[in-house]
């Protein structure tokens, strides 16, 4: 019998490769890297260990165990409040949402309740009675009594304030205002009643009604002041009032009130005193000071700052003198006719912001503003005013056929 021909080399190699592939195990897929765990997820995992039924509550005993086992991961002040919350909880259970609010540093109603209900293991005597404090501690205590009406809030602030970040916003604004004033004074060779110089309005920072389309002027006018007497009072007020407020409420909140007062001031002038320019930071300063004074009046019994009646009287006298100076200057014969001297209406715009948005900010040290219905009401009112003023600036000047002073 004849021999069968052997398979072709290519077919044999292919068959061998298939047999090897069948014998080799398929490579395992590489494990996917887990997504980074958010802080709330981390605490949720721990919380769920004591809440197998996913009820959202754990007993105060288990809650205390959780804190004791993981207390090193917490800020000590938060741990004190949480322990106090566990001690004071009458129904024996802790809600997970309360726990997360504190862990994520949210200023909520739960946060306030934790502070008010708990005996925060602080010394029962008032802060004013504590002795042996360093200079920085006495300063922080002074700021607490200047701005906060409740003793428990003052103690919380005193315990937790770290001066990081420092009150940079008010200090930076003040330094910029002084620098621009000095530069302008050297350029004009005039520092007292600088606004009476014929070239004063030519500065690109001043709000002028003929140049109202240049939107930056509604804000940058704060860097121009009528004179050293105008700048001096504004600087003193915003440092004495603004810096302590920023130390307590933070740069974001106080900066918002200040800038809102500045913008409201220039817009108010563009609506109510349409032919006048605007200079000075009085809109922002009056927003902060009026908010602070209103907060003191509304919490009169709780505010324990020294000589508060006398100091309120001095602040009101200073504000009245500055406002009177602005009114006098507005109607004084102009140094650059037909354009009048700068308007005083910006002061009133700042006061309106202070007694609305500013008061809500200062009254809610420990709470989130977005949880306050009054906050949204005043924000909506402010937004409506801004939109009205924008449309007024676009259409009213031409419809009223108002004769404006020529551009500088």
C-alpha positions as CSV (number, residue, x, y, z in Angstrom):
1,X,0.0,0.0,0.0
2,X,1.2,3.5,-0.8
3,X,2.0,6.1,2.0
4,X,-0.4,9.0,2.6
5,X,1.0,12.4,2.0
6,X,1.8,14.4,5.1
7,X,-0.2,17.6,5.8
8,X,1.1,20.9,4.6
9,X,3.5,22.6,7.0
10,X,1.2,25.7,7.2
11,X,-1.8,23.6,8.2
12,X,0.2,21.7,10.8
13,X,1.5,25.0,12.3
14,X,-2.0,26.4,12.5
15,X,-3.4,23.3,14.2
16,X,-0.5,23.4,16.7
17,X,-1.2,27.0,17.5
18,X,-4.9,26.3,18.2
19,X,-4.0,23.4,20.5
20,X,-1.6,25.7,22.5
21,X,-4.2,28.5,22.7
22,X,-6.7,26.0,24.1
23,X,-4.3,24.9,26.8
24,X,-3.3,28.5,27.8
25,X,-5.7,30.1,30.2
26,X,-7.2,33.4,29.2
27,X,-5.6,36.4,30.8
28,X,-7.6,37.8,33.7
29,X,-8.9,41.4,33.2
30,X,-7.0,44.0,35.2
31,X,-9.0,45.1,38.2
32,X,-10.4,48.6,37.8
33,X,-9.0,51.2,40.2
34,X,-11.6,52.2,42.7
35,X,-12.8,55.7,42.5
36,X,-11.6,58.0,45.3
37,X,-13.8,57.9,48.3
38,X,-15.5,61.2,49.3
39,X,-15.3,62.1,53.0
40,X,-19.0,61.6,53.4
41,X,-18.7,58.1,51.9
42,X,-15.9,57.3,54.3
43,X,-18.1,58.2,57.3
44,X,-21.1,56.4,55.7
45,X,-19.2,53.1,55.7
46,X,-18.4,53.5,59.4
47,X,-21.9,54.5,60.2
48,X,-23.4,51.5,58.3
49,X,-21.4,49.1,60.4
50,X,-23.5,50.2,63.3
51,X,-26.7,50.4,61.2
52,X,-27.1,47.0,59.5
53,X,-30.8,47.7,58.9
54,X,-30.1,50.9,56.9
55,X,-32.5,52.9,59.0
56,X,-30.4,56.0,59.0
57,X,-30.2,56.0,62.8
58,X,-27.9,54.4,65.4
59,X,-28.1,54.3,69.1
60,X,-26.2,56.9,71.1
61,X,-24.1,54.1,72.7
62,X,-22.9,52.8,69.3
63,X,-22.4,56.4,68.1
64,X,-20.1,57.0,71.1
65,X,-18.2,53.8,70.3
66,X,-17.7,55.0,66.7
67,X,-16.4,58.4,67.9
68,X,-14.1,56.8,70.4
69,X,-12.6,54.4,67.9
70,X,-12.2,57.0,65.1
71,X,-11.9,60.2,67.1
72,X,-8.3,60.8,66.0
73,X,-9.7,61.5,62.4
74,X,-11.9,64.3,63.7
75,X,-11.2,67.9,64.5
76,X,-11.3,68.0,68.3
77,X,-13.9,70.7,68.4
78,X,-16.3,68.7,66.2
79,X,-15.7,65.6,68.3
80,X,-16.7,67.6,71.4
81,X,-19.9,68.7,69.8
82,X,-20.8,65.2,68.6
83,X,-20.2,63.7,72.0
84,X,-22.3,66.5,73.5
85,X,-25.0,65.7,71.0
86,X,-24.8,62.0,72.0
87,X,-25.1,62.9,75.7
88,X,-28.0,65.3,75.2
89,X,-30.1,63.3,72.7
90,X,-33.3,62.4,74.6
91,X,-34.6,59.7,72.2
92,X,-31.4,57.6,72.3
93,X,-30.7,57.8,68.6
94,X,-28.5,59.8,66.3
95,X,-29.5,60.7,62.7
96,X,-26.9,60.1,60.0
97,X,-27.7,63.4,58.3
98,X,-26.9,65.3,61.5
99,X,-23.6,63.4,61.7
100,X,-22.7,64.1,58.0
101,X,-23.6,67.8,58.3
102,X,-21.1,68.2,61.1
103,X,-18.4,66.2,59.4
104,X,-18.7,68.2,56.2
105,X,-18.7,71.5,58.1
106,X,-22.1,72.5,56.9
107,X,-23.8,75.4,58.8
108,X,-27.2,73.8,59.2
109,X,-30.0,73.8,61.8
110,X,-28.6,70.5,63.0
111,X,-25.3,72.1,63.7
112,X,-27.0,74.8,65.7
113,X,-29.1,72.3,67.7
114,X,-25.9,70.3,68.5
115,X,-24.3,73.4,69.9
116,X,-27.4,74.6,71.8
117,X,-28.4,71.2,73.3
118,X,-25.0,69.9,74.2
119,X,-23.0,70.7,77.3
120,X,-19.9,71.2,75.1
121,X,-17.5,70.3,78.0
122,X,-16.4,73.9,78.1
123,X,-15.9,75.8,81.3
124,X,-19.3,77.0,82.5
125,X,-18.1,80.5,83.2
126,X,-18.3,83.2,80.5
127,X,-15.3,83.9,78.3
128,X,-15.0,87.3,79.9
129,X,-14.2,85.7,83.2
130,X,-11.4,83.6,82.0
131,X,-7.9,84.6,83.1
132,X,-4.4,84.1,81.9
133,X,-5.1,84.5,78.2
134,X,-2.4,85.5,75.7
135,X,-2.7,88.7,73.7
136,X,-4.0,86.8,70.6
137,X,-6.6,85.0,72.7
138,X,-7.8,88.2,74.2
139,X,-8.1,89.7,70.7
140,X,-10.2,86.7,69.5
141,X,-12.4,87.0,72.6
142,X,-12.8,90.7,72.0
143,X,-13.9,90.0,68.4
144,X,-16.3,87.4,69.5
145,X,-18.0,89.8,71.9
146,X,-18.0,92.5,69.3
147,X,-19.9,90.5,66.7
148,X,-21.8,87.5,68.2
149,X,-24.9,87.8,70.4
150,X,-25.0,84.3,71.9
151,X,-22.5,83.1,74.5
152,X,-22.4,79.5,73.1
153,X,-21.6,81.0,69.6
154,X,-18.8,83.1,71.1
155,X,-17.3,80.0,72.8
156,X,-17.5,78.0,69.6
157,X,-15.8,80.8,67.7
158,X,-13.2,81.3,70.4
159,X,-12.4,77.5,70.3
160,X,-12.3,77.1,66.6
161,X,-10.7,80.3,65.2
162,X,-7.3,79.7,63.7
163,X,-6.6,82.9,61.8
164,X,-6.2,80.8,58.7
165,X,-7.0,82.4,56.4
166,X,-6.5,85.9,57.9
167,X,-9.0,88.7,57.2
168,X,-7.3,89.4,53.8
169,X,-10.3,90.9,51.9
170,X,-10.9,94.0,53.9
171,X,-7.1,94.6,54.4
172,X,-6.5,94.2,50.6
173,X,-9.3,96.5,49.6
174,X,-8.1,99.1,52.1
175,X,-4.5,99.0,50.9
176,X,-5.7,99.3,47.3
177,X,-7.8,102.3,48.1
178,X,-5.0,104.1,49.9
179,X,-2.5,103.3,47.0
180,X,-4.8,104.6,44.3
181,X,-5.5,107.8,46.4
182,X,-1.8,108.5,46.9
183,X,-1.1,107.9,43.2
184,X,-3.9,110.2,42.2
185,X,-2.9,112.8,44.7
186,X,0.6,112.9,43.4
187,X,-0.6,113.1,39.8
188,X,-3.0,116.0,40.6
189,X,-0.8,117.5,43.2
190,X,-3.8,117.8,45.5
191,X,-4.9,115.6,48.5
192,X,-7.6,117.7,50.3
193,X,-10.9,117.9,48.4
194,X,-9.2,116.2,45.5
195,X,-12.5,116.0,43.8
196,X,-12.5,119.8,43.1
197,X,-9.5,119.5,40.7
198,X,-10.6,120.1,37.1
199,X,-8.9,116.9,35.9
200,X,-10.3,114.7,38.6
201,X,-13.1,113.1,36.5
202,X,-10.8,112.1,33.7
203,X,-9.7,109.1,35.7
204,X,-10.9,105.8,34.1
205,X,-12.1,104.5,37.5
206,X,-14.7,107.1,38.2
207,X,-18.4,106.4,37.4
208,X,-19.6,109.0,35.0
209,X,-23.2,109.1,33.6
210,X,-21.9,109.6,30.0
211,X,-19.7,106.6,30.3
212,X,-22.1,104.3,32.1
213,X,-21.8,101.7,29.3
214,X,-18.3,101.0,30.6
215,X,-19.5,98.4,33.1
216,X,-16.3,98.3,35.2
217,X,-16.9,101.8,36.5
218,X,-19.9,100.6,38.6
219,X,-17.3,98.9,40.8
220,X,-14.0,100.6,40.3
221,X,-15.2,104.0,41.5
222,X,-14.5,102.8,45.1
223,X,-10.8,103.4,44.5
224,X,-11.4,107.1,43.9
225,X,-12.1,109.4,46.9
226,X,-13.2,113.0,47.2
227,X,-10.2,113.8,49.4
228,X,-8.2,112.6,52.3
229,X,-11.0,113.4,54.7
230,X,-13.3,111.1,52.7
231,X,-10.8,108.3,52.4
232,X,-9.8,108.6,56.1
233,X,-13.3,108.0,57.5
234,X,-14.1,105.2,55.1
235,X,-10.8,103.4,55.9
236,X,-11.3,103.7,59.7
237,X,-14.9,102.4,59.5
238,X,-14.1,99.5,57.2
239,X,-11.1,98.4,59.3
240,X,-12.8,98.8,62.7
241,X,-16.0,97.1,61.6
242,X,-15.1,95.1,58.5
243,X,-12.0,93.2,59.8
244,X,-13.8,91.8,62.9
245,X,-16.8,90.8,60.8
246,X,-14.6,89.0,58.3
247,X,-12.7,87.2,61.1
248,X,-16.1,85.8,62.3
249,X,-18.0,85.3,59.1
250,X,-15.3,84.8,56.5
251,X,-14.1,86.7,53.4
252,X,-16.7,85.2,51.1
253,X,-19.7,86.4,53.1
254,X,-18.4,89.8,54.1
255,X,-16.9,90.4,50.7
256,X,-20.3,89.6,49.1
257,X,-22.0,92.2,51.4
258,X,-19.4,94.8,50.6
259,X,-19.4,94.3,46.8
260,X,-23.2,94.2,46.8
261,X,-23.3,97.5,48.6
262,X,-20.8,99.0,46.2
263,X,-22.8,97.9,43.1
264,X,-26.1,98.9,44.6
265,X,-24.6,102.3,45.4
266,X,-23.6,103.1,41.8
267,X,-26.8,101.7,40.4
268,X,-28.9,103.7,42.8
269,X,-27.1,106.9,41.6
270,X,-27.7,106.0,38.0
271,X,-31.4,105.7,38.8
272,X,-32.0,108.5,41.3
273,X,-29.3,111.1,40.6
274,X,-28.8,110.5,36.9
275,X,-26.5,113.4,36.0
276,X,-24.0,112.9,38.8
277,X,-20.8,110.9,38.9
278,X,-19.8,108.6,41.9
279,X,-16.6,108.1,43.8
280,X,-15.6,106.5,47.1
281,X,-16.2,103.2,48.9
282,X,-19.0,104.5,51.0
283,X,-21.5,102.1,49.5
284,X,-19.6,99.1,50.7
285,X,-18.7,100.7,54.0
286,X,-22.2,101.7,54.8
287,X,-23.5,98.2,53.9
288,X,-21.2,96.6,56.5
289,X,-21.7,99.3,59.2
290,X,-25.5,99.4,58.9
291,X,-25.7,95.6,59.0
292,X,-23.5,95.5,62.1
293,X,-25.5,98.2,63.9
294,X,-28.8,96.6,62.9
295,X,-27.6,93.3,64.2
296,X,-26.7,94.9,67.6
297,X,-30.1,96.5,67.9
298,X,-31.9,93.3,67.0
299,X,-29.9,91.4,69.6
300,X,-29.5,94.1,72.1
301,X,-29.8,92.0,75.2
302,X,-27.3,89.4,73.9
303,X,-24.6,91.7,72.6
304,X,-22.2,92.3,75.5
305,X,-19.6,94.5,73.8
306,X,-18.4,97.3,76.1
307,X,-20.0,100.7,76.0
308,X,-22.3,99.6,73.1
309,X,-24.7,102.5,73.4
310,X,-21.9,105.1,73.3
311,X,-20.1,103.3,70.5
312,X,-23.3,103.1,68.5
313,X,-23.9,106.8,69.0
314,X,-20.3,107.6,67.9
315,X,-20.7,105.3,64.8
316,X,-24.0,107.0,63.8
317,X,-22.5,110.5,64.3
318,X,-19.5,109.6,62.1
319,X,-21.8,108.2,59.4
320,X,-24.1,111.2,59.6
321,X,-21.1,113.6,59.3
322,X,-19.8,111.7,56.3
323,X,-23.2,111.7,54.7
324,X,-23.7,115.4,55.4
325,X,-20.3,116.1,53.8
326,X,-21.4,114.2,50.7
327,X,-24.7,116.1,50.5
328,X,-23.0,119.4,50.9
329,X,-20.4,118.6,48.3
330,X,-23.1,117.4,45.8
331,X,-24.8,120.8,45.8
332,X,-21.7,122.9,46.1
333,X,-20.8,124.8,42.9
334,X,-19.0,122.4,40.7
335,X,-15.4,122.7,39.7
336,X,-16.1,121.2,36.3
337,X,-19.5,122.6,35.1
338,X,-22.0,121.6,33.9
339,X,-21.1,118.2,35.6
340,X,-22.0,118.3,39.3
341,X,-19.9,117.0,42.1
342,X,-20.2,113.3,43.0
343,X,-23.6,112.0,44.3
344,X,-24.4,111.0,47.9
345,X,-27.1,108.4,46.9
346,X,-24.5,105.6,46.9
347,X,-24.5,105.8,50.7
348,X,-28.2,105.1,50.8
349,X,-27.8,102.1,48.4
350,X,-25.2,100.7,50.8
351,X,-27.5,101.1,53.8
352,X,-30.3,99.3,51.9
353,X,-28.1,96.3,51.3
354,X,-26.8,96.3,54.9
355,X,-30.2,96.2,56.5
356,X,-31.4,93.4,54.2
357,X,-28.7,91.0,52.9
358,X,-26.2,92.1,55.5
359,X,-28.4,91.4,58.5
360,X,-29.2,87.9,57.3
361,X,-25.5,87.2,56.9
362,X,-24.6,88.4,60.4
363,X,-27.5,86.7,62.1
364,X,-26.6,83.3,60.7
365,X,-23.1,82.6,61.9
366,X,-23.6,78.9,62.4
367,X,-26.1,78.2,59.6
368,X,-26.0,77.9,55.9
369,X,-27.5,80.9,54.1
370,X,-29.1,78.7,51.5
371,X,-31.3,77.2,54.2
372,X,-32.7,80.5,55.1
373,X,-35.9,81.6,53.2
374,X,-35.3,85.2,54.2
375,X,-31.9,85.1,52.4
376,X,-33.5,84.0,49.1
377,X,-36.2,86.7,49.5
378,X,-33.6,89.4,49.8
379,X,-31.4,88.0,47.1
380,X,-34.4,88.0,44.8
381,X,-35.2,91.6,45.7
382,X,-31.5,92.6,45.0
383,X,-31.6,90.8,41.7
384,X,-34.8,92.5,40.7
385,X,-33.3,95.9,41.6
386,X,-30.1,95.2,39.5
387,X,-32.2,94.1,36.5
388,X,-34.4,97.2,36.8
389,X,-31.4,99.4,37.0
390,X,-29.8,97.8,34.0
391,X,-32.9,98.4,31.9
392,X,-33.2,101.9,33.3
393,X,-29.7,102.7,32.2
394,X,-30.3,101.2,28.7
395,X,-33.7,102.9,28.0
396,X,-34.6,105.6,30.5
397,X,-31.9,108.2,29.6
398,X,-33.0,108.4,26.0
399,X,-36.8,108.2,26.8
400,X,-36.6,111.0,29.3
401,X,-34.4,113.1,26.9
402,X,-32.2,113.9,29.8
403,X,-29.4,116.4,29.1
404,X,-26.2,114.8,30.5
405,X,-22.9,116.6,31.2
406,X,-20.3,116.0,28.5
407,X,-17.8,113.2,29.0
408,X,-14.6,114.3,30.9
